[in-house]
Amino acid sequence: MKIIYNFVIKEFLQFKRDRRMFMTVIIAPVIQLIFLGYAANMDIKVIHTVVFDQDRTETSRNFIRSFESSGYFNIDYYVDNYSDLTKLIDKGDALVGIVIPTDFEKKIGAHRTVQVQTIYDGSDGNKAAISAGYSMGIAASFSQDIANEYLQTAGIKKSLSGTIEPEVRVWYNPDLTTRVYMLPSIVGLIIMLVTTSLTSLAIVKEREIGTMEQLIVTPIKSYQIIAGKLVPFTILGFLSASIVISVMRFWFDIPIKGSVVFLFFSAFLFMLSTLGLGLFISTIAKTQVQAMITSAFAVIMPMIFLSGFAFPIENMPILIQYVTYLVPLRYFIVILRGIILKGIGLNELWPQVTALLIFGTSILLLSSLRFRKKLE
């Protein structure tokens, strides 16, 4: 135990002398969280819109006004032909085009259905889908107002049929803000980046400068080297996690509704996997550049794509969905969102905790065996 303790002290002294590692552990996570916290935002607050009003009547102007008053649509352009409307959407100046037909007011006055064309820039499917939802809601509300006005004019006080009025309650994220949903998972992403990259680079660096060979010829056993290497990076991982969670709480004002102790325990289980993967990369990479490329393309990017961090797992092909069960970050993201946003604990999250425990111990054990074999 004393040997491991001295090894840990040696690692922290080396860390103290390496300013780049200090930046990686202390400064970089904060910068990444702040940038991602503001950049990872899929909310649409302004929809630039172009209108081709062929009717030019009071009713058509009221219809356009209903879009403006929604708070989402900015009517930036009025055009007189399809060609100008197409150019504005092609150039990206407008996301939505509204085309009102010439008989708009006439058909409404005759109580007939009017077809209003709405054109969306589908190059960004998320924006187009959200904009289409807003448009349909505004059109439905406008139609309902017309129907109510007609019933009042006809002296009908009661609706001809029963209606359903939904009472919507949004739990955990009442404002449906993307940042609230994304930031907890970004915490897991940063823990993965710090622990995986630092572990792989530090051990490869020892091999590059020749100090690893010196350690091998000493009486220190391989498991002591492994423990002496992993313990400091575990502490640094907790330090990074504490910093980014504090920034999330006090900068972005996202409270942790669940147990902080359970959160850090889950982070420790997740770090078993990331430290093990970093240790494995160090056994196959000969230089720091190789370690960096391998960790980025073989570990970090697949975890981001397959964990549900950026893309919903439910939308993936069935085969890929089965592959995601092998990704530790998938389980940790569920735990993070459950603890931070929902305030739930082990009773609800035990499947994910069990999966992290199995993956963490297995990956770390196999990587340690390969590391010992490499030393021999």
N, C-alpha and C positions, 0 to 999 in steps of 0.2 A: 504493500500500500504506500509506503514511503517513496518507493521508486516512481509510482504513478503520480504521486503528489509533486515530486520534484520535476517530473516531466511536464505536468500541467503548468507549474510555475515557469518553466523554461519557455513554454508556448506563449504564455502571456507576456513575458519579457520580449519575445520576438515580435509579438503583436504590437507592443508598445513602440518598438523601433520602426515598424512598418506603417508609415502614414497612409499608404494606399489601402491597407486593410482596415485602418481606422475609418477612412471614408466609406468603405464598402459596408461596414457594420453599423456605423452610427449615422452618418450623414445621408448616404444613398437611400436607405429605406424611407426616411422621412420625405426626401424629395420625390421618390417614386410614388409614395402614397398620396402626396398632395397633387402631383401632376395627374396621376391616374384617377384620383378622386374627382377632379374637375373635368378631365378628358373623357372618362368612361361614363358618359351621360347621354342616354338615348332619348331623353325627354325632348319633345318638340314644342317650343313656345311661340315661334313665329313661322307661319307658312306663307311664303311669298306666292301671290296669286295673280293671274292675269284673267280678265273677263272679256268675253266677246258677246255683248248684249245686242242681239238682233231685233229684240222687241222694243226696247227703249220706252217702256211704259212705267207707270207708277208701281204696278205690281212687281215688275222685274227689278226695279230699283229697291223695293222693300226686300225682295229675296236676296239681293246682293248685300243689303244692309244687315241682314240676319247673319251673314258670314262675318262681316266686320265686327259686329257686336259680340260675337262669340269669344273674342279675345285671342283666338288662334290664327285667324286668317288676316293677312295684310293685303288689301287690294292695291297692288303696286302699279298695275298697268290696265288700261282699257284699249282694246284694239278694234279694228273695223273689218278684219278678215282672218281666215285660218292661217294664212302664210305668216303673218306677224306673230300670231299666238304660237305657232310651231317654232319659230326662230327663238322666241324668249325661253321656251322650255328646253330647246336644244342647247342653248348657251348656258343653261343653269340659272338664269335670272329669275325664273318662276318654277315652283314645284308643282303647282296645280293650275289647270286651265278650266274655266267654267264657260260653257257655251249655252246661251239662252236662246231658244228658237223664236221665230217671228210671231208665232201665234200663242205665246205664253199666257198673256192676260186674257185673250179671247177664250182659250180652252178652260182656264180656271173659272171664268165667268159662266161658262156653259156646264160646269161641274164635270169636266172630262179630265182624264189623266194626261199630264204633260211630261214629256221626257226631256230632262235637262242633262246635257252631256258634260261630264267632268273628266278631265284628262290629267293623269298623274305621271310624273317622272319616275318610272319604275326602276331606274338604275340603282336607286337605294330603296330596296324593298321594304325596309322597316319604316322609313319616313312615308313612303307611299301608302302602306297599310294603315298607319296611324291617321294620316290625312284623310284617307277614304272613310275611316270610321267616324271621324269628326264630321265629314261632309254628309254622310248618311243620317247622322243624328240631327244635324241642322235642318236638312230637308224634311225629315220626319216631323220635327217640331213645327216647321213652317206649314206643313200640310195639316197638322192637327189644329193649328190656329185658324186656318181657313175653314176647316170643318166645324169648329166651335162657333166661328162667326156666322156661318150659314145656319146652324141650328138656332142661334139666338135671333137671327133675322126672321126665320120661319116660325118663331114663337115656341120652339121645342125646348123645354127646360131640362128634360131627362134624355140621356143617351138611349138610342134604340137597342143597345145591347150592353151586357156587362163588360167591364174592362179590368185589366190587371195593372196594378201600379206597384212596381218593384221598390222595395226599401233596401237600398244598397248599404252594406256595412263592409268596409275594407279594414281588415285586421293587420297589425304588425307594421304596415307601411301605408297609413291613411292617405297620404298625398300621392301615392304611386310614383315616388321619386326614384329614378334609376340609381342615384348615388347611394341611397340607403340600402338598396339591394346588392350593389356591387362592392362596396367598401369592405364588408366582412370577408368576402372571398379574396379581395386583394391582400388582406392580412396573411392569409394562407399562402398566396403566391409569393409574397416577399420573404416569408420564412423559408420557403422552398429555395428561392434564389440564393439567399444568404448561406444557408447550411450546405446545400449541394455544391455550389461553386467554391466556397471557401475550403471545404474538406478536400475536394479533388485537387484544387490548385496548390494548397499548402503541402500536401504529401508529395506531389510531383515536383514541387520546388525543392524539397529536401533531396530528391533524387538528382535533380539537375545540378545543384551546387555541391553534391557529393557527401552531404552530411548523413544521408540515409545509410550509406555503406558503413560509415563510422558507427552508427547505432546498431547495425546488424552484427558487427564483430564484438560488441560489448556484451556483458552477461545479461543484458535486458532481454526478457522474453518477448515474443511477438505480441502476445495479448496485452502486455504492459505498454508496448508501443501504440497499439490500437487504442487502448483506453486513454493513454496520455494524449493522443491526438483528438479523440472524439469528445472527451469531457470538456475541453476548452470551447470547442465549437458548439457544443450543446448549450453552454453558458452564454456564448455570444448569440446563439439563436434565441434564447429566452430574452436577452437584452434587446435584440432587434424587435421581437414580438411585443415587448413591453412598450417600446418607443412608438411603434406604429399603432398599437391599440390606444395609447394615450393621445396621439394625434387624431385618431378617428373619434375619440370621445370628446376632446376639448376643442379641436379645430373645426371638425365637421358636425359636432354636437349630436353624435349618434350614441346613445347610452347602451350599456351592456345590461340587458334585462335578466340574464341568468347568472349562474355562479362563475365568478372569475377563477376560482380554484379549479373547477372542472374544465374551464377553458384552457388553462395552462397545462393541466394534465393531458388533455387531448392533444395540445400542441407538442408535448413531449413524445407521445405515441407517434405522431406524424413525423417528428424529427428523427425517430428511429429509422424510418424509411428513407428520408432524404439524406441523412448521414451515411446510411448503408450504401445508397446509390453513389454518393460522392466517393466513398471508399472504394467501391467497385471500379469507378471511372479511373481512379488513381492507379489501379493495377493494370489497366490496359493502355493508358496514355503515357507516352514517354516525355512529352514536353508540356509546358503550361498552355501553349496554344492548342495542342491536341485535346487537352483536358477541357478547355473552355468550349471548343467546338463540339466535342462529344456531349458535354453536359447540356449545351443549348439545344442541339438537334436530336439527341437520343433520349433526353429526360424532360427538360423544361418545356419545350414546345409541344410534344405529345401530351404532357399533363395538362397544359393550358387548353388544348383543343378538345381533349376527351374527358375533362373533369366536370363539364357543365359551367365552367367559369365564364366562357365567352358565348358558347352555343348550347341551347337546350338539348339535353341528352335524348329527350323524347322525340325530337325531330330527326335524329340520326337513323340510318339504316339499322335493321335488327342485328346484323352481324357486328356492326360497330358498337351498338349498345352493349352487347355481351363483352366486347373488349374493354369497355370503360370500367367494368368491375375489377379490372386488374390495376387500376389507377388509384393510388392512395389519396391523391388530392381530391378525388371525387367525394370520398367519405368525409374528409376534413372540412370541405366547403359546406356540406350538409350540417355538420356539427357547428361550425362557426355561425351560420345563419340561424340555426336553431337556438343557440345560446344567446347570441347578441340581439336578434330581432324578436324571437318568440319567448325567450326566457325558459325554455324546457331543459330537462336534465337527462341523467342517465337512464331513467325509466323509459324515455322515448327514443333515446339515441344509442341504446346499447348495441344494436346491430352494427352501426358505423364504428363505434368504439372497439368492438370485437374484431372487426375487419382490419382496423388500423393496428391493433395489437398483433394480429397474425402476420400481416404484411411486414410490419416493422421488425419484429423478431426474426422472421424468415430472411428478409433481405439483409439485415445486419449480420446475421449468423453466416449466411453464404458468402457475403463479401469479406467477412473476417477470415473465413477459411481460405478464400482465394488469396487474400493479402498475405497470410502466413505461408501459403505455398509459394507465393512470389518471392518472399524473403528467402526462402530456402534455395 
